[in-house]
């Protein structure tokens, strides 16, 4: 890994990342996720780029991360900066899934497969028309990310990571969102960081929104 400073489609259970997929990395507890974040911060490592990112042109960016990481704000900023179409992943959740989260119950894989398929369909349809796109989506597991890409090699992930303390502060202040702050730990436990062979960049986003946007553009080599 090289480092830089600075709608209702039924999922195929045998598709990449579907329920039949195996070899998934085990989830970790929230404390483990916090240690991962600290490791990224050590030595002022603000961004890291995976070895899988090659010369293939980027036509889609999925801004990923747990709730409160600022992925939607960053995705909207990238959309405005690049002039690419934008979609908020939360808008693809069913009303039942939203109600489940609002009641404090974490979603299961079975809840998420159809949601991920809907996002993939939106992304793929626009790419087929030659429209570059940006999506904000938690994309917590590698299996989920495989559903989103559908095997395409022109999709890049931008993992926005923030300390647990900052996440808790943001969620405590957030109003009008259906996901309660008490579900943060379950998301951190589920989160699988980008592997070296996944096409993407990890960005520690604890600067201002403008600085984070500039760092993201540079890390994705879009300038």
PyMOL commands that set and color helices and strands:
alter all, ss='L'
color gray80, all
select helices_A, chain A and resi 30-44+71-82+89-92+95-102+109-128+142-149+164-173+181-190+209-219
alter helices_A, ss='H'
color red, helices_A
select strands_A, chain A and resi 2-4+47-49+60-64+85-88+133-136+155-161+200-204
alter strands_A, ss='S'
color yellow, strands_A
deselect
rebuild
show_as cartoon
